[in-house]
Amino acid sequence: MPESLSRAVRWDTVVGALLIVLLLLSFGCVDGFGNALNLSFLLGNTLPIALIALPMTLLVVSGEIDLSVASTAGLSGAVMGRLWNEGMAIETIVPLCLLLGVCCGLVNGLLVTRLGLPSLAVTIGTLAAYRGIAQIVLGSDAVTDFPTQYLDFAAGRIGDTFLPQAFLPFLVLLAVAVVALHATPFGRSLFAIGASEEAARFAGIRVRRQKLVLFVLTGLMASLTGVFWALHYASARYDNATGLELSVVAAVLLGGIDFDGGRGTLGGAIAGVFLLGALQNVMSLLNVSAQSQIVVTGVLLVVSVLGPRVARQISVARAGRRAADPTPTP
């Protein structure tokens, strides 16, 4: 097993263990955590983060990032509400919203890959631009009268279980993303790009095209998340999903995806997503304020960046000491 992958696996194990410990403590010590309604809320509220985390993981592995995902989701929801008010059928609106997400991702990707601009700066700019366009499209209105069957799908549960109906399509998307990242030449090329873009280019990998595809996929999933958000919460507003990008990035990095690219696993990212979702749910049950929850998310983001780096530095230091020590280890 390559050294970088073994590090990611070890970090994944830590995150997975923390998730299990948190769930066990929550079931035993937090009133109301284990009932079906709360577990359904937990999964339903975590799904928007998980949906965007799928392409975001691939993007960060390649050494890029997209901070405009929440604004893209908000723009998608705003357009959905405006078109519904105009009398358009929901079956037509959803594909148009997805196409809009593709366009948003394409704009980000072209600015990064064709003009050579840093993705962090580009997507901070489009974060503001897309949110502003969403406000222009819908104003301060809230659209709530969507078809009942779509609202039931986005917010309903499978029979008497706690599993949301939308969880099954997410599992399909998760399986596709895992195979794409860890079992295809495309996924291997992303790790190569993240590790060394110049070396990947010399190896014949079309770096710019690969990154452009990732930005488009991220925009597509962000717009799908915007549609799901509007239906799940039965409200399309221009400010839907505000701040979601912080949770997505925190969860992905917490799962062991290296911010510099080239390291990590999708399993670790999803473990980070549900660890963050469970922690937010527990804090809500304990009546922790929304502002304090944001602080905790920010702290986790810092820890998720520092943790793997510190672990690698310790590992390198130990390896250096072992190499310098001539005394054989008994």
N, C-alpha and C positions, 0 to 999 in steps of 0.2 A: 504493500500500500504506500503511495506517495506520502512524503512527510506532511505536505500541506493538507492532504485529505485527512490524514490521521489526526492532525490538530483540529480540523473542522469537526470530525466525528467526536473527539473528546469534548469539544465545546458543546456540540449537540447533546451529548449525554448529560452534561451539567444542566442545560436548559430544560431537557426533558425531565430530569430528576426534580428540578425546582417546580416544574408544572405539576408533577405527581404529588409532591409534598404540599403544595398550595391547595390542590384539590382535596387531599385527605384532611388537611386542617380545616378547610372551609366546610366540608361535609360534617365534620365533627363539632365545630365550634361556632359557626356562623348561622344564626337562625334564618331559616327560609332559603338557604342556598341550594339545598338538595331537592326542593320540590320541582315538579315538572314545568310549571309556569316560569319559574326563575331560570332554569336551565335552558328553556326555549328562548327566553329573552337574552341570555348570555350568548348563545350561538347566533341568534338573529342580529344582535348588535355587533358581533365580531365578524360576521360575514363580509361587510363592506371592506374592512381592513384586510381580510384574508384574500378577497378577490383581487384587490390591487397589489397585494404582496406577491402574487404569483409572477406577473411580468416584472415587478420592481426587483425581485430577487435576481432574475436573469440580467436585468439592466445593471444592477450594482456589481454583479459578478464580472461584467464586461468593463467595469471601471467608470460607469456613468451613473447619473441619478436624475430623477424627474420629480421636482417639487410642485409641479402644477397639477398633479393628479386630482387633488380635492377640488380645485377650481374647474377642472374639466368635468368632474362629476356634477358640480353645481350648475355649470353651463348646460350640461345634458338635461338635468332635471328642469331647468328653467325653460329650455326650448320645448321639452315635453309638455310642460304646463301650458305654454303659450299656444302650441299647436292644438292641444286638446280644447282649449277655450275657443279656438277658431273653427272647431267642428270636425277636425280630421280624426280618422279612425285610429285607435291605439295600435292596431296591427301595422299601420303605415308609419306611425310616429316612432316606434321603437327602432326599426331599421335606419330611419333618418338620424336618430340620436346616435346610433352606433357609427354611422358614417361621419357624423360631426366629430366624434371622438377620434376617428382615424385621421381626420384633417388636423385636429389639434396636435396629435402625436407627430404627424408629418411635418408640421411647422417647426416643432421642437427639434425633430431629427435633422431636418435640412439645415437649420441654423447651427447645429452642433457639427454635423458631418461635412457639410459643404463650405461653410464659412469658418470652421475651426474654432468656434466660440466655446467656452467652457459650459458644460451642461448645468452646473450649479447656478451660474449667472443667468443663463438663458431661461431656465425654468422658474427662477424667482421673478423674472420679468413677465413671463406668460402667466404665472400664478395671478399676478395683479390684473393683467389684461383680460384673461378669460373670466375672472370674477366680475370685472367691470362690465363686460359684454353681457353676462348673465343678468346683471341688474338692469341694463338697458332693455333687454328682451322682455323681462317679466315685471320689472319694477318691484314694488313692495308687496305685490299680491301673493296670495297662497292659494294654489289650486288643489282641491281635495276630493273632487267628485269623480274619481277614476272608476272604471268598471269593477264591479264587486269581485268577479272571478280572478282578476289580476291582483287585487288587494289581498284576497284570500290566499293566493299562491305565495305572495311575497311575505305575508305575516302569519300564515296558517301552519299547523303542525301535521305530521303524518299520523293519522289515526289518533290513538290515545297516548302516543309516545311524546317525548319532549323534543324530538328532532324536527326542525323546520322543513317545510316542503322544499325550500330553495337549497337545502343542504346537499341533497343528492346531485343536482347539477354541478354544485361546487366540487364534489368529490370527483366527478368526471373530469372537470377542468384541472384539478390537482393532479390526477393520474397522467393526463396529457403533458402537463408541465414537468412532472418528475421524469417521465420518459425522455422528453425533449432535452432537458438539461443534463441528465446523467447517463443516457443510453444512446445518444445519437452523435454523429460528427458535428452537428450544429452546436450542441451543448459543449462538446470538448473545445470547439473553436472559441466559445465565449470565455472559458477559463484561460485559454491561451492569450486572448486579447487582453483580459484583465491583468494577467501576469506580466506581459510585455507586448505592448501594441506594436512596437517596431519589429520584434522577433516574429510575431504573428503575421505581419505583413510580408516579411521575407519568406515565411513558410507558405505563402500563397493564399492566405485567408483574406477575403474581401472585407476588411475591417469596417469601412464606412457603410457598406451595404448591410452588414450584420447589425450595426448599431442603429441604422435607420429603421430596420425591421423591428427592433426592440422598442424604439420610441413609438412606432405606430401601434404595436401590440399593447403597450402601456396606455396609450390614449384610448384604444378600443375598450380595454378592460375598465378604465376609469369612467368612460361614458356608460358602460353596462352597469357599473356600480351606482352611477347617478340615477339611472332608471330604477334599479332595485331600491335605492334609498327612498325615492319619491313614493314608490308603491308600498314599501315596508312600513314607512311612517305615515302613509296616506297624506302626503303634503309635498307639493312641488314649490320650492322657493329658491330665489337666487342665491341665498346663503346656505343652502344644503351642503352638508359635509365640510363645513368650515373647520379647519384645523386637523382634518383627517390625515393630511400628509405627514404630520408629526408622528401620529400613531403608527402609520405604515412604516416610515423610516426607522422609528425606534424598534418596532417589532422585528423587522428584517435584520437590522444590525444586532439586536439582542440574540437573534437566532444563530449568530456566528458568521454572517456574511461580512467579509472584510470590506471596509469602505473604499480601500484602494483597488479592489477587484482581485479576481483570480483565486479566491478561496471561499468555501462555504458549501452548504447543501440546502436543498429546498426543504427537506424534512426539518432541519434546524430552524429555518425561517418560519415555517408554519407552527412549530413548537413555540417560537417566540411570539407569534401572533396570538395564540390561545393563552399563553402565559400572561400577556398584557391584557387580553380581554377578560380573563378570570380575575386578575388583580383589580381591574376597574369595576367589575361587577361586585366583588367583595367590598371594595371601598364604598360603593353606592349603598349596599345593604347596611354598612356601618355608619351611614349618614356623613361620610367624608365629603366636603364641599367640592364642587366642580373645579374650583381654582387649585385646590390642593391636589386633585387628581392630575391636573396639568403639570404641576410641579413634579409629581412622582414620575410621570411620563418623561419629562425632561431629564430627570436624574438617571432614569434607566437608559436613555439615549446616550448620555455621557459615559455611563458604566459600560454599555455595550460596545462603544468605540474603544475605550481604554482597556477593557478586560482582555480581549484577545491579544492586543499589542503587548501588554505587560506580561502575559503568559509566554508569548514568543520570546521576549527579551530575556526572561528568566531561563527559558529553555536554551537559548543561544549562550547565555552566560555559563550555564552548567556544562554545556558541551565544550566551551572554551576551557573551562577549568579541568575537565577530564582529559582534554587533549594536551594541556600543559603539565599535567601531573604524570610523571614517569612511573609512579608506583602502581603496579598492577592491582586491580580490584579483586579481592579474594572471592 
